[in-house]
Amino acid sequence: MNHTLPEIFSSDKSVAVLIDPEKVVNKEKLIEFVKRASFAKVSCFFIGGSTVSSTQFSEAVEVIRAHTELPLYIFPGSSEQLSKEVDGLLYLSLLSGRNPEYLIGQHVKAALQIEALQIPIFPTAYLLIDGGTKSSVAYVSQTQPIPQDQTAIAYSTALAGKQLGFQLIYLDAGSGAKDPVPVEMIASIRSIGLPLIVGGGIRTIDGIRSAHEAGANVVVVGNKLEEDVDFLLDLSSYLAVGIRL
Ligand code: 1GP
């Protein structure tokens, strides 16, 4: 039941803005943020978080949907983070870990609901990479991330994901990571030939550019924009100019 991947996942310079509903201060601030990000012409929004309740999630989806034309994809932290009002679901399986709950358990819980929603689903091989701090994903999923210098393990894990039929690979150093995913690892995983999403601890335009140049199709920015909404201005210029001169 695979769906055709939208173009932003094969572009060589997409930027996704991650909204974690748990960190939303209030509705007005969220509306303003969504409008500004849309004006900056970011590629899309991701929504989700490790510990978001279903109510927080639905309320945030409703607000985002009402104030942007940009695509909105679910980046789920659990089987409770689902909605019909989105453009698709990154159907994550935490392949870097060995906790069956996040490899298949949550999926079994959500399967009937996802079927009923009839939203596009994009099976995503999700690899958590050590970001130099204990990430909420590692804590909640009770899994170990792949060490930064273990590119060969990351490669084999992502390759197994491709062989199993996943459509996308997501390398995540975790929200607020001290060290983003290394460019050598990005380049190695890119050679597998699946569209690649990279995020976690990316806080500068140089960091975004490096990830794109190493082969990331989509770079995800979350924390930086929560702390500094004016970073959207830099993002907007970067996206307008392009990386390949
Ligand atoms: C986390 O990849 C995302 O899952 C984004 O991370 O919040 O550190 O940008 P940041």
Residues whose N, C-alpha, C, O or C-beta is under 5 A from the ligand:
A	BS01	1GP	L18 D172 G174 S175 G176 A177 G199 G200 G201 I202 V220 V221 G222 N223 K224
